[in-house]
Amino acid sequence: MLPTQKESRARTRSRRAHHAKTAAHYMDCPKCNSPKLPHAACDNCGYVRPGLSLKVGKGK
Ligand SMILES: [Zn+2]
């Protein structure tokens, strides 16, 4: 099935006006002050939240 009418450039572009990407939010790790994503473990020290931190090691 194909659309019955071609959509105008203005209509296409005004729809895509809402599709802009936004920068990822970062917060500083309270333990080691390196930037980390909220709700994720810190890459540097493995801290997640008080009472939970993951082991971060060199190997697998
Ligand atoms: Zn950390």
N, CA, C, O and the ligand as a Tripos MOL2 file, in Angstrom:
@<TRIPOS>MOLECULE
protein
  241   239    61     0     0
PROTEIN
NO_CHARGES

@<TRIPOS>ATOM
      1 N           0.8500   -1.2080    0.0000 N.3       1 MET1
      2 CA          0.0000    0.0000    0.0000 C.3       1 MET1
      3 C           0.8780    1.2480    0.0000 C.2       1 MET1
      4 O           1.9170    1.3170    0.6570 O.2       1 MET1
      5 N           0.4260    2.1970   -0.7430 N.am      2 LEU2
      6 CA          1.1580    3.4570   -0.8090 C.3       2 LEU2
      7 C           0.2710    4.5850   -0.3220 C.2       2 LEU2
      8 O          -0.9550    4.4840   -0.3870 O.2       2 LEU2
      9 N           0.8690    5.6450    0.1570 N.am      3 PRO3
     10 CA          0.0570    6.7980    0.5680 C.3       3 PRO3
     11 C          -0.6520    7.3990   -0.6430 C.2       3 PRO3
     12 O          -0.0860    7.4360   -1.7350 O.2       3 PRO3
     13 N          -1.8740    7.8660   -0.4620 N.am      4 THR4
     14 CA         -2.6430    8.4060   -1.5740 C.3       4 THR4
     15 C          -2.1150    9.7560   -2.0290 C.2       4 THR4
     16 O          -2.2530   10.1360   -3.1910 O.2       4 THR4
     17 N          -1.5140   10.4650   -1.1010 N.am      5 GLN5
     18 CA         -0.9870   11.7900   -1.4500 C.3       5 GLN5
     19 C           0.4290   11.9280   -0.9690 C.2       5 GLN5
     20 O           0.7870   11.4170    0.0920 O.2       5 GLN5
     21 N           1.2340   12.6130   -1.7380 N.am      6 LYS6
     22 CA          2.5890   12.9180   -1.2980 C.3       6 LYS6
     23 C           2.5110   13.8990   -0.1340 C.2       6 LYS6
     24 O           1.7510   14.8660   -0.1580 O.2       6 LYS6
     25 N           3.3370   13.6140    0.9020 N.am      7 GLU7
     26 CA          3.3610   14.5150    2.0600 C.3       7 GLU7
     27 C           4.2880   15.6830    1.7470 C.2       7 GLU7
     28 O           5.3830   15.4850    1.2210 O.2       7 GLU7
     29 N           3.8660   16.8650    2.0600 N.am      8 SER8
     30 CA          4.6700   18.0430    1.7450 C.3       8 SER8
     31 C           5.9490   18.0780    2.5680 C.2       8 SER8
     32 O           6.0140   17.4910    3.6480 O.2       8 SER8
     33 N           6.9580   18.7610    2.0610 N.am      9 ARG9
     34 CA          8.2130   18.8880    2.7950 C.3       9 ARG9
     35 C           7.9800   19.5540    4.1450 C.2       9 ARG9
     36 O           8.5980   19.1850    5.1440 O.2       9 ARG9
     37 N           7.0820   20.5400    4.1680 N.am     10 ALA10
     38 CA          6.8240   21.2600    5.4260 C.3      10 ALA10
     39 C           6.2510   20.3090    6.4840 C.2      10 ALA10
     40 O           6.6200   20.3680    7.6570 O.2      10 ALA10
     41 N           5.3470   19.4350    6.0440 N.am     11 ARG11
     42 CA          4.7280   18.5000    6.9900 C.3      11 ARG11
     43 C           5.7670   17.4940    7.5040 C.2      11 ARG11
     44 O           5.8160   17.1910    8.6960 O.2      11 ARG11
     45 N           6.5930   16.9840    6.5880 N.am     12 THR12
     46 CA          7.6630   16.0580    6.9870 C.3      12 THR12
     47 C           8.6180   16.7270    7.9660 C.2      12 THR12
     48 O           8.9700   16.1590    9.0000 O.2      12 THR12
     49 N           9.0280   17.9350    7.6250 N.am     13 ARG13
     50 CA         10.0190   18.6200    8.4520 C.3      13 ARG13
     51 C           9.4480   19.0410    9.7920 C.2      13 ARG13
     52 O          10.1550   19.0200   10.7990 O.2      13 ARG13
     53 N           8.1870   19.4210    9.8210 N.am     14 SER14
     54 CA          7.6290   19.8320   11.1060 C.3      14 SER14
     55 C           7.4200   18.6270   12.0180 C.2      14 SER14
     56 O           7.5040   18.7620   13.2390 O.2      14 SER14
     57 N           7.1500   17.4470   11.4490 N.am     15 ARG15
     58 CA          7.0920   16.2230   12.2660 C.3      15 ARG15
     59 C           8.4720   15.9350   12.8350 C.2      15 ARG15
     60 O           8.6040   15.6000   14.0120 O.2      15 ARG15
     61 N           9.5230   16.0680   11.9870 N.am     16 ARG16
     62 CA         10.8740   15.7240   12.4250 C.3      16 ARG16
     63 C          11.4680   16.7810   13.3470 C.2      16 ARG16
     64 O          12.5540   16.5870   13.8940 O.2      16 ARG16
     65 N          10.7780   17.8800   13.5200 N.am     17 ALA17
     66 CA         11.2570   18.9130   14.4400 C.3      17 ALA17
     67 C          11.3360   18.3730   15.8620 C.2      17 ALA17
     68 O          12.0580   18.9270   16.6920 O.2      17 ALA17
     69 N          10.6010   17.2950   16.1580 N.am     18 HIS18
     70 CA         10.5950   16.7130   17.5040 C.3      18 HIS18
     71 C          11.6050   15.5790   17.6500 C.2      18 HIS18
     72 O          11.6720   14.9560   18.7100 O.2      18 HIS18
     73 N          12.3990   15.2930   16.6060 N.am     19 HIS19
     74 CA         13.2660   14.1170   16.6270 C.3      19 HIS19
     75 C          14.7040   14.4160   17.0250 C.2      19 HIS19
     76 O          15.5770   13.5650   16.8580 O.2      19 HIS19
     77 N          14.9650   15.6060   17.5470 N.am     20 ALA20
     78 CA         16.3430   15.9760   17.8650 C.3      20 ALA20
     79 C          16.9040   15.0890   18.9740 C.2      20 ALA20
     80 O          16.1880   14.7020   19.8980 O.2      20 ALA20
     81 N          18.1970   14.7740   18.8670 N.am     21 LYS21
     82 CA         18.8650   13.9990   19.9200 C.3      21 LYS21
     83 C          19.2710   14.9390   21.0450 C.2      21 LYS21
     84 O          19.5710   16.1130   20.8250 O.2      21 LYS21
     85 N          19.2720   14.3970   22.2440 N.am     22 THR22
     86 CA         19.7560   15.1850   23.3670 C.3      22 THR22
     87 C          20.9840   14.5130   23.9560 C.2      22 THR22
     88 O          21.1490   13.2980   23.8510 O.2      22 THR22
     89 N          21.8290   15.2980   24.5650 N.am     23 ALA23
     90 CA         23.0530   14.7640   25.1550 C.3      23 ALA23
     91 C          22.7160   13.8650   26.3340 C.2      23 ALA23
     92 O          21.7400   14.1010   27.0450 O.2      23 ALA23
     93 N          23.5320   12.8280   26.5370 N.am     24 ALA24
     94 CA         23.3280   11.9210   27.6660 C.3      24 ALA24
     95 C          23.6150   12.6570   28.9710 C.2      24 ALA24
     96 O          24.5160   13.4930   29.0450 O.2      24 ALA24
     97 N          22.8300   12.3280   29.9990 N.am     25 HIS25
     98 CA         23.0400   12.9560   31.2970 C.3      25 HIS25
     99 C          24.1300   12.2170   32.0640 C.2      25 HIS25
    100 O          24.1600   10.9860   32.0870 O.2      25 HIS25
    101 N          25.0010   12.9570   32.6740 N.am     26 TYR26
    102 CA         26.0430   12.3810   33.5050 C.3      26 TYR26
    103 C          25.9570   12.9570   34.8970 C.2      26 TYR26
    104 O          25.5160   14.0900   35.0900 O.2      26 TYR26
    105 N          26.3850   12.1630   35.8700 N.am     27 MET27
    106 CA         26.5250   12.6760   37.2260 C.3      27 MET27
    107 C          27.8900   12.2480   37.7410 C.2      27 MET27
    108 O          28.4880   11.3110   37.2110 O.2      27 MET27
    109 N          28.3860   12.9270   38.7710 N.am     28 ASP28
    110 CA         29.6700   12.5530   39.3370 C.3      28 ASP28
    111 C          29.4700   11.4710   40.3770 C.2      28 ASP28
    112 O          28.5760   11.5600   41.2190 O.2      28 ASP28
    113 N          30.3060   10.4500   40.3130 N.am     29 CYS29
    114 CA         30.2620    9.3760   41.3040 C.3      29 CYS29
    115 C          30.5530    9.9590   42.6860 C.2      29 CYS29
    116 O          31.5600   10.6450   42.8560 O.2      29 CYS29
    117 N          29.6920    9.7000   43.6820 N.am     30 PRO30
    118 CA         29.9400   10.2620   45.0110 C.3      30 PRO30
    119 C          31.1610    9.6460   45.6850 C.2      30 PRO30
    120 O          31.6870   10.2090   46.6450 O.2      30 PRO30
    121 N          31.6090    8.5070   45.1970 N.am     31 LYS31
    122 CA         32.7450    7.8140   45.8180 C.3      31 LYS31
    123 C          34.0760    8.2920   45.2330 C.2      31 LYS31
    124 O          35.0050    8.6080   45.9770 O.2      31 LYS31
    125 N          34.1680    8.3440   43.9120 N.am     32 CYS32
    126 CA         35.4680    8.6600   43.3030 C.3      32 CYS32
    127 C          35.4010    9.8850   42.3840 C.2      32 CYS32
    128 O          36.4030   10.2490   41.7670 O.2      32 CYS32
    129 N          34.2330   10.5200   42.2890 N.am     33 ASN33
    130 CA         34.0590   11.7620   41.5220 C.3      33 ASN33
    131 C          34.3100   11.6360   40.0220 C.2      33 ASN33
    132 O          34.4880   12.6540   39.3520 O.2      33 ASN33
    133 N          34.3300   10.4340   39.4800 N.am     34 SER34
    134 CA         34.4360   10.3340   38.0310 C.3      34 SER34
    135 C          33.0200   10.3240   37.4450 C.2      34 SER34
    136 O          32.0850    9.8710   38.1050 O.2      34 SER34
    137 N          32.8520   10.8210   36.2070 N.am     35 PRO35
    138 CA         31.4990   10.8950   35.6420 C.3      35 PRO35
    139 C          30.9070    9.5090   35.4280 C.2      35 PRO35
    140 O          31.5940    8.5980   34.9650 O.2      35 PRO35
    141 N          29.6310    9.3520   35.7660 N.am     36 LYS36
    142 CA         28.9420    8.0750   35.5210 C.3      36 LYS36
    143 C          27.5170    8.3510   35.1180 C.2      36 LYS36
    144 O          26.9850    9.4270   35.3900 O.2      36 LYS36
    145 N          26.8830    7.3700   34.4590 N.am     37 LEU37
    146 CA         25.4810    7.5080   34.0960 C.3      37 LEU37
    147 C          24.6210    7.2170   35.3150 C.2      37 LEU37
    148 O          24.9240    6.2910   36.0670 O.2      37 LEU37
    149 N          23.5430    7.9940   35.5340 N.am     38 PRO38
    150 CA         22.6680    7.7020   36.6560 C.3      38 PRO38
    151 C          22.0300    6.3160   36.5050 C.2      38 PRO38
    152 O          21.7460    5.8870   35.3870 O.2      38 PRO38
    153 N          21.8060    5.6270   37.6020 N.am     39 HIS39
    154 CA         21.2140    4.2820   37.6590 C.3      39 HIS39
    155 C          22.1280    3.2200   37.0610 C.2      39 HIS39
    156 O          21.6800    2.1110   36.7690 O.2      39 HIS39
    157 N          23.4170    3.5500   36.8740 N.am     40 ALA40
    158 CA         24.3600    2.5710   36.3470 C.3      40 ALA40
    159 C          25.5730    2.5130   37.2730 C.2      40 ALA40
    160 O          25.8380    3.4480   38.0280 O.2      40 ALA40
    161 N          26.3030    1.4050   37.2020 N.am     41 ALA41
    162 CA         27.4980    1.2780   38.0270 C.3      41 ALA41
    163 C          28.6030    2.1680   37.4790 C.2      41 ALA41
    164 O          28.7320    2.3610   36.2700 O.2      41 ALA41
    165 N          29.3980    2.7070   38.4020 N.am     42 CYS42
    166 CA         30.5370    3.5410   38.0090 C.3      42 CYS42
    167 C          31.5800    2.6740   37.3090 C.2      42 CYS42
    168 O          31.8920    1.5810   37.7810 O.2      42 CYS42
    169 N          32.1260    3.1560   36.1780 N.am     43 ASP43
    170 CA         33.1520    2.4070   35.4520 C.3      43 ASP43
    171 C          34.4320    2.2890   36.2610 C.2      43 ASP43
    172 O          35.1660    1.3080   36.1400 O.2      43 ASP43
    173 N          34.6930    3.2820   37.0750 N.am     44 ASN44
    174 CA         35.9660    3.3610   37.7850 C.3      44 ASN44
    175 C          35.9720    2.4890   39.0430 C.2      44 ASN44
    176 O          36.8980    1.7050   39.2500 O.2      44 ASN44
    177 N          34.9310    2.6260   39.8900 N.am     45 CYS45
    178 CA         34.9510    1.9310   41.1800 C.3      45 CYS45
    179 C          33.7790    0.9670   41.3480 C.2      45 CYS45
    180 O          33.7430    0.2390   42.3400 O.2      45 CYS45
    181 N          32.8280    0.9290   40.4310 N.am     46 GLY46
    182 CA         31.7260   -0.0250   40.5140 C.3      46 GLY46
    183 C          30.5910    0.3800   41.4370 C.2      46 GLY46
    184 O          29.6730   -0.4060   41.6720 O.2      46 GLY46
    185 N          30.6440    1.6000   41.9660 N.am     47 TYR47
    186 CA         29.6040    2.0590   42.8870 C.3      47 TYR47
    187 C          28.2700    2.2340   42.1640 C.2      47 TYR47
    188 O          28.2300    2.7910   41.0670 O.2      47 TYR47
    189 N          27.1850    1.7640   42.7660 N.am     48 VAL48
    190 CA         25.8450    1.9530   42.1930 C.3      48 VAL48
    191 C          25.0280    2.8700   43.1080 C.2      48 VAL48
    192 O          24.5770    3.9380   42.6940 O.2      48 VAL48
    193 N          24.8450    2.4290   44.3710 N.am     49 ARG49
    194 CA         24.1230    3.2100   45.3710 C.3      49 ARG49
    195 C          24.5940    2.7370   46.7410 C.2      49 ARG49
    196 O          25.2800    1.7190   46.8280 O.2      49 ARG49
    197 N          24.2420    3.4550   47.8260 N.am     50 PRO50
    198 CA         24.6800    3.0040   49.1280 C.3      50 PRO50
    199 C          24.2130    1.5720   49.3790 C.2      50 PRO50
    200 O          23.0230    1.2780   49.2560 O.2      50 PRO50
    201 N          25.1220    0.6970   49.7220 N.am     51 GLY51
    202 CA         24.7990   -0.6930   49.9640 C.3      51 GLY51
    203 C          24.9430   -1.5850   48.7620 C.2      51 GLY51
    204 O          24.8020   -2.8020   48.8820 O.2      51 GLY51
    205 N          25.2190   -1.0210   47.6020 N.am     52 LEU52
    206 CA         25.4010   -1.8510   46.4050 C.3      52 LEU52
    207 C          26.5140   -1.2960   45.5490 C.2      52 LEU52
    208 O          26.4480   -0.1540   45.0940 O.2      52 LEU52
    209 N          27.5270   -2.0920   45.3310 N.am     53 SER53
    210 CA         28.5490   -1.7470   44.3450 C.3      53 SER53
    211 C          29.0160   -3.0360   43.6880 C.2      53 SER53
    212 O          29.0350   -4.0930   44.3180 O.2      53 SER53
    213 N          29.3900   -2.9420   42.4250 N.am     54 LEU54
    214 CA         29.7870   -4.1150   41.6530 C.3      54 LEU54
    215 C          31.3060   -4.2100   41.6110 C.2      54 LEU54
    216 O          32.0130   -3.2080   41.7150 O.2      54 LEU54
    217 N          31.7860   -5.4330   41.4590 N.am     55 LYS55
    218 CA         33.2390   -5.6280   41.3470 C.3      55 LYS55
    219 C          33.6950   -5.1790   39.9680 C.2      55 LYS55
    220 O          33.1390   -5.5990   38.9530 O.2      55 LYS55
    221 N          34.7060   -4.3270   39.9380 N.am     56 VAL56
    222 CA         35.2790   -3.8860   38.6720 C.3      56 VAL56
    223 C          36.7150   -4.3860   38.6350 C.2      56 VAL56
    224 O          37.5520   -3.9610   39.4300 O.2      56 VAL56
    225 N          36.9900   -5.2840   37.7140 N.am     57 GLY57
    226 CA         38.3370   -5.8510   37.6290 C.3      57 GLY57
    227 C          38.9060   -5.7210   36.2360 C.2      57 GLY57
    228 O          38.2250   -5.2840   35.3080 O.2      57 GLY57
    229 N          40.1680   -6.1060   36.0970 N.am     58 LYS58
    230 CA         40.8220   -6.0140   34.7920 C.3      58 LYS58
    231 C          40.4080   -7.1850   33.9060 C.2      58 LYS58
    232 O          40.0980   -6.9930   32.7300 O.2      58 LYS58
    233 N          40.4010   -8.3960   34.4630 N.am     59 GLY59
    234 CA         40.1070   -9.5860   33.6690 C.3      59 GLY59
    235 C          38.6110   -9.8020   33.5020 C.2      59 GLY59
    236 O          37.7980   -8.9260   33.8010 O.2      59 GLY59
    237 N          38.2590  -11.0270   33.0020 N.am     60 LYS60
    238 CA         36.8500  -11.3160   32.8000 C.3      60 LYS60
    239 C          36.2590  -11.9950   34.0340 C.2      60 LYS60
    240 O          35.0720  -12.3180   34.0520 O.2      60 LYS60
    241 ZN         33.1430    5.7160   41.1890 Zn       61 ZN61
@<TRIPOS>BOND
     1     1     2 1
     2     2     3 1
     3     3     4 2
     4     3     5 am
     5     5     6 1
     6     6     7 1
     7     7     8 2
     8     7     9 am
     9     9    10 1
    10    10    11 1
    11    11    12 2
    12    11    13 am
    13    13    14 1
    14    14    15 1
    15    15    16 2
    16    15    17 am
    17    17    18 1
    18    18    19 1
    19    19    20 2
    20    19    21 am
    21    21    22 1
    22    22    23 1
    23    23    24 2
    24    23    25 am
    25    25    26 1
    26    26    27 1
    27    27    28 2
    28    27    29 am
    29    29    30 1
    30    30    31 1
    31    31    32 2
    32    31    33 am
    33    33    34 1
    34    34    35 1
    35    35    36 2
    36    35    37 am
    37    37    38 1
    38    38    39 1
    39    39    40 2
    40    39    41 am
    41    41    42 1
    42    42    43 1
    43    43    44 2
    44    43    45 am
    45    45    46 1
    46    46    47 1
    47    47    48 2
    48    47    49 am
    49    49    50 1
    50    50    51 1
    51    51    52 2
    52    51    53 am
    53    53    54 1
    54    54    55 1
    55    55    56 2
    56    55    57 am
    57    57    58 1
    58    58    59 1
    59    59    60 2
    60    59    61 am
    61    61    62 1
    62    62    63 1
    63    63    64 2
    64    63    65 am
    65    65    66 1
    66    66    67 1
    67    67    68 2
    68    67    69 am
    69    69    70 1
    70    70    71 1
    71    71    72 2
    72    71    73 am
    73    73    74 1
    74    74    75 1
    75    75    76 2
    76    75    77 am
    77    77    78 1
    78    78    79 1
    79    79    80 2
    80    79    81 am
    81    81    82 1
    82    82    83 1
    83    83    84 2
    84    83    85 am
    85    85    86 1
    86    86    87 1
    87    87    88 2
    88    87    89 am
    89    89    90 1
    90    90    91 1
    91    91    92 2
    92    91    93 am
    93    93    94 1
    94    94    95 1
    95    95    96 2
    96    95    97 am
    97    97    98 1
    98    98    99 1
    99    99   100 2
   100    99   101 am
   101   101   102 1
   102   102   103 1
   103   103   104 2
   104   103   105 am
   105   105   106 1
   106   106   107 1
   107   107   108 2
   108   107   109 am
   109   109   110 1
   110   110   111 1
   111   111   112 2
   112   111   113 am
   113   113   114 1
   114   114   115 1
   115   115   116 2
   116   115   117 am
   117   117   118 1
   118   118   119 1
   119   119   120 2
   120   119   121 am
   121   121   122 1
   122   122   123 1
   123   123   124 2
   124   123   125 am
   125   125   126 1
   126   126   127 1
   127   127   128 2
   128   127   129 am
   129   129   130 1
   130   130   131 1
   131   131   132 2
   132   131   133 am
   133   133   134 1
   134   134   135 1
   135   135   136 2
   136   135   137 am
   137   137   138 1
   138   138   139 1
   139   139   140 2
   140   139   141 am
   141   141   142 1
   142   142   143 1
   143   143   144 2
   144   143   145 am
   145   145   146 1
   146   146   147 1
   147   147   148 2
   148   147   149 am
   149   149   150 1
   150   150   151 1
   151   151   152 2
   152   151   153 am
   153   153   154 1
   154   154   155 1
   155   155   156 2
   156   155   157 am
   157   157   158 1
   158   158   159 1
   159   159   160 2
   160   159   161 am
   161   161   162 1
   162   162   163 1
   163   163   164 2
   164   163   165 am
   165   165   166 1
   166   166   167 1
   167   167   168 2
   168   167   169 am
   169   169   170 1
   170   170   171 1
   171   171   172 2
   172   171   173 am
   173   173   174 1
   174   174   175 1
   175   175   176 2
   176   175   177 am
   177   177   178 1
   178   178   179 1
   179   179   180 2
   180   179   181 am
   181   181   182 1
   182   182   183 1
   183   183   184 2
   184   183   185 am
   185   185   186 1
   186   186   187 1
   187   187   188 2
   188   187   189 am
   189   189   190 1
   190   190   191 1
   191   191   192 2
   192   191   193 am
   193   193   194 1
   194   194   195 1
   195   195   196 2
   196   195   197 am
   197   197   198 1
   198   198   199 1
   199   199   200 2
   200   199   201 am
   201   201   202 1
   202   202   203 1
   203   203   204 2
   204   203   205 am
   205   205   206 1
   206   206   207 1
   207   207   208 2
   208   207   209 am
   209   209   210 1
   210   210   211 1
   211   211   212 2
   212   211   213 am
   213   213   214 1
   214   214   215 1
   215   215   216 2
   216   215   217 am
   217   217   218 1
   218   218   219 1
   219   219   220 2
   220   219   221 am
   221   221   222 1
   222   222   223 1
   223   223   224 2
   224   223   225 am
   225   225   226 1
   226   226   227 1
   227   227   228 2
   228   227   229 am
   229   229   230 1
   230   230   231 1
   231   231   232 2
   232   231   233 am
   233   233   234 1
   234   234   235 1
   235   235   236 2
   236   235   237 am
   237   237   238 1
   238   238   239 1
   239   239   240 2
@<TRIPOS>SUBSTRUCTURE
     1 MET1         2 RESIDUE 1 A MET
     2 LEU2         6 RESIDUE 1 A LEU
     3 PRO3        10 RESIDUE 1 A PRO
     4 THR4        14 RESIDUE 1 A THR
     5 GLN5        18 RESIDUE 1 A GLN
     6 LYS6        22 RESIDUE 1 A LYS
     7 GLU7        26 RESIDUE 1 A GLU
     8 SER8        30 RESIDUE 1 A SER
     9 ARG9        34 RESIDUE 1 A ARG
    10 ALA10       38 RESIDUE 1 A ALA
    11 ARG11       42 RESIDUE 1 A ARG
    12 THR12       46 RESIDUE 1 A THR
    13 ARG13       50 RESIDUE 1 A ARG
    14 SER14       54 RESIDUE 1 A SER
    15 ARG15       58 RESIDUE 1 A ARG
    16 ARG16       62 RESIDUE 1 A ARG
    17 ALA17       66 RESIDUE 1 A ALA
    18 HIS18       70 RESIDUE 1 A HIS
    19 HIS19       74 RESIDUE 1 A HIS
    20 ALA20       78 RESIDUE 1 A ALA
    21 LYS21       82 RESIDUE 1 A LYS
    22 THR22       86 RESIDUE 1 A THR
    23 ALA23       90 RESIDUE 1 A ALA
    24 ALA24       94 RESIDUE 1 A ALA
    25 HIS25       98 RESIDUE 1 A HIS
    26 TYR26      102 RESIDUE 1 A TYR
    27 MET27      106 RESIDUE 1 A MET
    28 ASP28      110 RESIDUE 1 A ASP
    29 CYS29      114 RESIDUE 1 A CYS
    30 PRO30      118 RESIDUE 1 A PRO
    31 LYS31      122 RESIDUE 1 A LYS
    32 CYS32      126 RESIDUE 1 A CYS
    33 ASN33      130 RESIDUE 1 A ASN
    34 SER34      134 RESIDUE 1 A SER
    35 PRO35      138 RESIDUE 1 A PRO
    36 LYS36      142 RESIDUE 1 A LYS
    37 LEU37      146 RESIDUE 1 A LEU
    38 PRO38      150 RESIDUE 1 A PRO
    39 HIS39      154 RESIDUE 1 A HIS
    40 ALA40      158 RESIDUE 1 A ALA
    41 ALA41      162 RESIDUE 1 A ALA
    42 CYS42      166 RESIDUE 1 A CYS
    43 ASP43      170 RESIDUE 1 A ASP
    44 ASN44      174 RESIDUE 1 A ASN
    45 CYS45      178 RESIDUE 1 A CYS
    46 GLY46      182 RESIDUE 1 A GLY
    47 TYR47      186 RESIDUE 1 A TYR
    48 VAL48      190 RESIDUE 1 A VAL
    49 ARG49      194 RESIDUE 1 A ARG
    50 PRO50      198 RESIDUE 1 A PRO
    51 GLY51      202 RESIDUE 1 A GLY
    52 LEU52      206 RESIDUE 1 A LEU
    53 SER53      210 RESIDUE 1 A SER
    54 LEU54      214 RESIDUE 1 A LEU
    55 LYS55      218 RESIDUE 1 A LYS
    56 VAL56      222 RESIDUE 1 A VAL
    57 GLY57      226 RESIDUE 1 A GLY
    58 LYS58      230 RESIDUE 1 A LYS
    59 GLY59      234 RESIDUE 1 A GLY
    60 LYS60      238 RESIDUE 1 A LYS
    61 ZN61       241 GROUP 0 **** ****
